[in-house]
Amino acid sequence: MKIVSSISQNKNSIEAINQCIKKLSNESIHPSILLCYFTEEHDAISIVKQLKQRFPNSKIHGCTSCKAVMTDELFAQQSVALWGFFDPHIGSYGTSIIEHKGSANIAETTHFLLDNAIKDSGRNGELPTLVLLHATPGNEETIIAAIDDFFGTPVPLIGGSAADNNVKGDWHIFTQKGIVTSGISISVFYPSCKVSYSFHSGYANSNISGIATKTDKRVIYEIDHRPVIDVYKEWTKLAMIIGDDINLLEQVTQYPLGRIAGYMHDVPYFKLTHPVRFTHDGGMACFANIKEGEELFMMYGEKEQIISRPQRVIDSVLGYHKCDLKPIGGINIFCAGSMMHIKSHMSEVCHSLNTAMHYAPYICPFTFGEQGRFTGGENAHGNLMASAVLFHH
C-alpha cells in the first residue's frame, strides 16, 4: 500500500496533468483511486480525459479548488494536483456522480448515489470505512443527513464543496463517469488500512450571541428580531459597504457565525457559517443553512490561529492514538476563505502540515464548504473549517 501526490503549475492543462501523471507512473501498478483538484483556469474535460486514458481501471474523483491547491510538495496557485492511493490487495473503492437541478429530491438522489458507489466498489452489503463527498454549493446539510440515514449509523465523512475563484459558479465536480457543474459526487472507501479523522473550526467564541428569528435557507434576515445587517455590523465593529453585489468572502473571514455542534467534557465545539454577501432585500447570504430559533455566536479567529490550525487538526488525529502513529498519507480539506485570509503564510502552513504528517503525502483543495466528522461522532457541514483524514496501519 502506498500514497503518491503530485502537483504542477504549468498553465497548459494537458501538460500540467501529464506532469502529475508522470510521478504516479513510476509505480508498477495503477492507483486504486485517484483524487484530482485544480483551479478554474484549467480545462476539466482535458484533465479527466487524460486521467482515464492513462489509468483506465482507476476510480477518479475531484472538484475545482479556489485559486490554489496544496500538497506536501508546495502551495501552488493556478495549479493541478493529483493524489493516488495504491491499495491493490483487499482495498476496494467506488464512485458515483449525478447532475441535479433545483427541483431534484436531494435525499433520494443521495441514496441513489451511495447505492451506485457501493455497487461500483463491489462491496455490497458492507459499511464503508470512509465516504468522500464533493458537491456544488447549496444542499450539503441535506446530503449529509441522507448519508447518515442511508447507513443508519454515522460513517466517517470527509468532503469539500466545489469552488471557483470569485463565487461566480465557475466550478466543477467529476469522477471517471462524468463532469458536472451542478450536482453531487460520492466515493466510498474500503481501504486495507485504518482511517482516522478530525474536523475543527479553530475559532474562538467571543461570548456574543443572538437567536436567528427570521431566515430563509441560507439567508439570515433577523437576529433577535433586528435586521441582521445592523446586528452583524455591531458585533464585528466593521464599517462594511452594503449591497447585493458586494462579496464578503475575504472581508469577514475573521468573523464567522458559529452554532454549537456538540460538547466535549461540557465544553461546546462549533460548526461555522461564513457570510457571503448582503442581499438587496436586507438579508445576509451564507454558505450554510440557518434555521429560525438557532443560537448564533460571534466567532473570532486571529491570523496566527488560522495559520496553525491545519497542524492542530492533524495533531488532534494523532492524539487519539497513544502509540506513535505514522501516516501512510492523508486528505486535507481547507476553507477557501481562510486560505485567502492567510495567503501570504500558506508556505508556512504547508511546512507545518508536512511536519505534523511525518512528511507523508497529502492533497488539500480550498473549498466553499467543508464536511467532516467531529470528535463526538457527528458528521456535519460548515464553513471556514478544516477537515482531515489519515490513512495508517
LINMO-V826411 format. One record per backbone hydrogen bond with DSSP energy under -0.5 kcal/mol. NH is the residue of the N-H (numbers start at 0). CO is the residue of the C=O. E is the energy in kcal/mol with one decimal. If there is no record, write none. Layout:
((NH/CO/E) (NH/CO/E))
This chain:
((1/85/-2.1) (3/83/-2.3) (5/81/-2.4) (7/79/-2.6) (12/10/-0.6) (15/11/-2.8) (16/12/-2.5) (17/13/-2.1) (18/14/-1.9) (19/15/-1.9) (20/16/-2.8) (21/17/-2.1) (22/18/-1.0) (23/19/-1.2) (24/20/-2.1) (25/22/-1.0) (26/23/-1.6) (31/84/-2.5) (32/84/-1.2) (33/58/-3.2) (34/82/-2.7) (35/60/-1.9) (36/80/-1.9) (37/62/-0.9) (38/78/-1.7) (41/38/-2.1) (43/41/-0.8) (46/42/-2.1) (47/43/-2.6) (48/44/-2.1) (49/45/-2.2) (50/46/-2.1) (51/47/-2.5) (52/48/-2.1) (53/49/-2.2) (54/50/-2.7) (57/54/-1.6) (58/31/-1.9) (60/33/-2.1) (61/173/-1.9) (62/35/-0.9) (63/171/-2.1) (64/37/-2.4) (65/365/-2.7) (66/64/-0.7) (67/65/-1.2) (68/75/-2.1) (69/363/-2.2) (70/73/-2.0) (71/361/-1.0) (75/68/-2.7) (75/73/-0.6) (77/66/-1.6) (79/7/-2.2) (80/36/-2.8) (81/5/-2.7) (82/34/-2.3) (83/3/-3.4) (84/32/-2.4) (85/1/-3.4) (85/83/-0.7) (86/84/-0.9) (91/189/-1.9) (93/187/-1.8) (95/185/-1.9) (97/183/-2.2) (99/181/-1.8) (103/100/-1.7) (105/103/-1.0) (108/104/-2.5) (109/105/-2.6) (110/106/-2.3) (111/107/-2.3) (112/108/-2.4) (113/109/-2.6) (114/110/-2.4) (115/111/-2.2) (116/112/-2.8) (117/113/-2.4) (118/114/-2.1) (119/115/-2.5) (120/116/-1.3) (121/117/-1.0) (121/118/-0.6) (122/117/-1.4) (125/122/-1.9) (128/188/-2.3) (129/188/-1.3) (130/155/-2.1) (131/186/-2.6) (132/130/-0.5) (132/157/-2.3) (133/184/-2.4) (135/182/-2.2) (138/135/-0.7) (142/138/-2.2) (143/139/-2.5) (144/140/-2.2) (145/141/-2.0) (146/142/-2.3) (147/143/-2.5) (148/144/-2.1) (149/145/-2.4) (150/146/-1.8) (151/147/-1.8) (154/152/-0.7) (157/130/-2.3) (158/370/-1.8) (159/132/-1.6) (160/368/-2.8) (161/134/-2.4) (162/63/-1.8) (170/168/-1.3) (172/179/-2.3) (173/61/-2.1) (174/177/-2.3) (175/59/-0.9) (177/174/-1.2) (179/172/-2.5) (183/97/-2.0) (184/133/-1.8) (185/95/-2.7) (186/131/-2.4) (187/93/-2.5) (188/129/-2.7) (189/91/-2.5) (193/391/-2.8) (195/389/-2.2) (197/387/-2.0) (199/385/-2.6) (203/299/-3.0) (205/203/-0.5) (205/297/-2.5) (209/295/-2.0) (211/293/-2.8) (212/210/-0.8) (212/221/-1.5) (213/221/-1.3) (215/218/-2.6) (217/215/-0.6) (218/215/-1.5) (219/283/-2.2) (220/213/-3.1) (221/213/-1.9) (222/225/-2.1) (223/210/-3.2) (225/222/-1.4) (227/220/-2.4) (230/226/-2.1) (231/227/-3.1) (232/228/-2.1) (233/229/-1.9) (234/230/-2.7) (235/231/-2.4) (236/232/-1.7) (237/232/-0.7) (239/237/-1.2) (245/242/-1.6) (246/244/-0.7) (247/245/-0.6) (247/275/-3.9) (248/275/-0.6) (251/247/-2.0) (252/249/-0.6) (254/251/-1.8) (256/272/-2.5) (257/296/-2.8) (258/270/-2.3) (260/268/-3.0) (261/268/-1.3) (263/266/-2.7) (266/263/-1.4) (267/265/-0.5) (268/261/-2.6) (270/258/-2.5) (272/256/-2.9) (274/272/-0.6) (275/284/-3.7) (276/284/-1.2) (277/242/-0.6) (278/282/-2.5) (281/278/-1.6) (283/219/-2.3) (284/276/-2.5) (285/217/-2.8) (286/273/-1.2) (289/216/-2.7) (292/211/-3.5) (293/290/-1.9) (295/209/-3.5) (296/257/-2.7) (297/207/-3.1) (298/255/-2.4) (298/296/-0.7) (299/203/-2.5) (300/253/-1.4) (305/301/-2.0) (306/302/-2.8) (307/303/-1.9) (308/304/-1.0) (309/305/-0.6) (311/307/-2.0) (312/308/-2.4) (313/309/-1.9) (314/310/-2.8) (315/311/-2.0) (316/312/-1.5) (317/313/-2.5) (318/314/-2.1) (319/315/-0.7) (319/316/-1.1) (320/317/-1.4) (321/319/-0.5) (324/322/-1.7) (326/324/-0.6) (327/390/-3.7) (328/390/-1.2) (329/360/-1.8) (330/388/-1.9) (331/362/-2.7) (332/386/-3.1) (333/364/-1.9) (334/384/-1.3) (335/366/-2.9) (338/334/-2.2) (339/335/-2.5) (340/336/-1.7) (341/337/-1.4) (342/339/-0.8) (344/341/-2.7) (345/342/-1.5) (347/344/-0.5) (348/344/-1.8) (349/345/-2.5) (350/346/-2.1) (351/347/-2.4) (352/348/-2.5) (353/349/-2.3) (354/350/-2.0) (355/351/-2.4) (356/352/-2.6) (357/354/-1.4) (358/353/-3.1) (359/356/-1.4) (360/327/-0.6) (362/329/-0.9) (363/69/-2.4) (364/331/-0.7) (365/67/-0.6) (366/333/-1.6) (366/364/-0.6) (367/160/-1.9) (369/381/-3.0) (370/158/-2.5) (371/379/-1.9) (373/371/-0.5) (373/377/-2.9) (376/373/-2.0) (379/371/-2.4) (381/369/-2.6) (382/271/-2.2) (385/199/-2.3) (386/332/-2.3) (387/197/-2.5) (388/330/-2.1) (389/195/-2.8) (390/328/-2.8) (391/193/-2.4) (392/325/-0.5))
